[in-house]
Amino acid sequence: MASSHQVFQFPLNISYQEFLPYYRGEVNKVEVIDIKGRTLWINARHFRPFLSSTGIKAYFNMVVDGQGNLISLTKI
């Protein structure tokens, strides 16, 4: 049985200082609103590779499987 994938696109603009509690694991989920107005809660660890000295400022494309498991998270 094939599982369907869902694609979400959203902006994230968070400063380095604002992201520190997420990076340290003090806060686990990042809340974002996708371009269709849907609220998403994404585990903060997925954003760690995108953190720079200025924070994270980018649009992302996220693909999840039918169970909501992350398949990919990429900057667009």
Long-range contacts (C-beta under 8 A, 24 or more apart in sequence): 3-65, 3-66, 3-67, 4-65, 4-66, 5-63, 5-64, 5-65, 5-66, 5-71, 6-63, 6-64, 6-66, 7-61, 7-62, 7-63, 8-34, 8-38, 8-40, 8-61, 8-62, 8-63, 8-64, 9-34, 9-35, 9-59, 9-60, 9-61, 9-62, 9-76, 10-34, 10-35, 10-40, 10-59, 10-60, 10-62, 11-58, 11-59, 11-60, 12-47, 12-56, 12-57, 12-58, 12-59, 12-60, 13-55, 13-56, 13-57, 14-55, 14-56, 14-57, 15-54, 15-55, 16-51, 16-52, 16-53, 16-54, 16-55, 17-55, 18-55, 19-44, 19-47, 19-51, 19-55, 19-56, 22-47, 23-48, 23-51, 42-70, 42-73, 43-70, 46-70, 46-73, 47-73, 50-75
